[in-house]
Structures are given as C-alpha cells and as structure tokens.
Amino acid sequence: MKNYLALWGEGLPDRNSRLLETPITVVGEHVHGTKSEFAKVQVTVRAAETFDVEDCVAEKIALEKLAVGWPDPFIFGLLDVLVNSEPQPLIDVRVTLEQVWYHDADSSREAFLKAGRDAGRKIIAAVDRQST
C-alpha cells in the first residue's frame, strides 16, 4: 500500500511560499448544513520562517469539553486551503487563534474544519489583494 500522506507532503518543501506583507485578520465561519452546524474563529496570520500556531483563545477548557479536538479540525481545514492554493501555497506564517464562537450542541469537528477552510480562502484572497 502506498503511503499517500508521505507522497502528498513530499512536494511541499520544494514550493516557495507566497509572501505575506502585513498581518491579516479574518473570521472563518461555518453556520449551516443539513443539521444546525456552527463554528466561527477569528485568526491573525503574520509572516514567519515556518508554519506555527499560537492558541490564545480564552475558551480552551470549554472547547476541550466539546470533544471536537480543538484546535486541530480548524487548523487542518485552514491548511487544506493554504497549502493547496495556486499558484503558490501560503505556508510560512504564524497563525494566532484569537477568538472562538461556538454552541454546545451545534459545534462539531466538521463545523470547525469548514470554518478553517473559510478562513483559509479569506486569507488567500487578502494576500492576493496585497500583492496587486
């Protein structure tokens, strides 16, 4: 069996990261779905030498009780967009998790994953606006 995860990661070091000129703050959110789903996260990204995450949210203990695996689903969704953006990935950034809005019943791993993807799309759009 092929190790697809290793194969996927092999090309990353060879691709130059987009350059982030100034810090960018966005709110990634997912508020809908077939059942009620809710997750919103405010993040700021800054230029860095490697990808790094700083979790500064005040609700860490409450989020851990939700059993959603905070902050992993959000970061995985964010990375999915940042690493796969064309023409170049945005990987040399420090991500600061600043604020989280959630609901005890309606916030799930999937909602946080989709909120991460939303944040990634907003970050890439902001970086593209900076470079034009």
N, C-alpha and C positions, 0 to 999 in steps of 0.2 A: 504494500500500500504506500502510495506517495505521501510525503509529509507536506500537505498543501499549505499549512501555515508557514513553514520554513521557506517554501518556494515563493509565497506571496511576499515575505519580508526581504528576500534577497535583493530585490531591485531598489529598495528604499535608500540605502546609503549612497548609491550612485546618482541619485536625482538631487539636484540642487533645490533647496527650499526657496520659496518665494520670500521676498524681504518685507518685513513689517516695519514701516517707517515710524509710526506713532502708535501708542496703545489704543486698542479698540474695545469698547464695552458693548455687549449685546445681551438680550434676553432671549434664550431659546425656550420655546414652549410647545407643548402638545396638549390641546384642550378639545378633545372629541373622540370619535371612534364608535364602534358598534355598541360598546358599553361606555359608561361615563369614564373617561380617562383624563387625568390632569397632572401636569408637571410643568413647572416654569423654573428656570435657573438663570441668574444674572452672572455673567463672567466677564473678566477683562483679560485680554491677551496682550503680551508685551514681547518684543524681540528677546531671544535668548540664544545660547550656544547649542542647546539641545531641548527636546521636549520635556517639560516639567509641569507638575500640577501642585498648586497650593490650595488647600481646602480651608477657607476662612468663614464658612457658614456657621451661624450660631446654633442651628437646629441639628447638629450632627447626631446627638443622642436620640432625638425623636426619629430621625431618618433611619437610624440603625434598627429601631423597633419596628419599622415598616417591613423589614426583611426584603428590601429591594436591592441590597448590596451596594448602597451608596458609597462612593460616587461612581463606581465602575460602569454601570449602564450609561450614564450621561457621558462619561469620558470616551467609552467605546463608540457611541453614536457620533460624538464630535470628531474623533479620529477617523472614522469611516469617511467623513466628508473632507477633512483637511488633508489626509494622506492621498486620497484619490482625486483631488482637484486637478484640473487641467488648465494650463499646460504644465504647471509645476505644483508639487504639494506645498503645504504650509506646515512644516514640522519643527522649525527652530523657534519655538515660542514657549513662554511660561504662561500657563492658564491659571488664573486666580478665580476660584469659585467664591462668589461674594454673597449671594442671597438665593434662597430657595423658597418657592411657594409650592405647597403640596396639600393633599387631602388624605386623611387616614384611610378612607375606603377606596378612593378613586386613583391614587397614585401607585403605579406599578413599575416593574423593571422596564416593560415595553414603553410606557409613557416617558420615562426618563431617557431611554435610548432615543426615542423620536425627538425629544426636546434637545438632546445633544446634536442630532443631525440638523435640526432647525438652527441651532446656534452656529454650527459649522458653516451652513450656507450663508448666514448673515455675516459671518466673519470674512469669508472669501469675497463676498460682494463688497464689503467695506475696504478690503485690501485692494481689490481691483479699482475701486474709485480713487484710492490714494495714489495709485501708480499712473493715473491718466491725467 
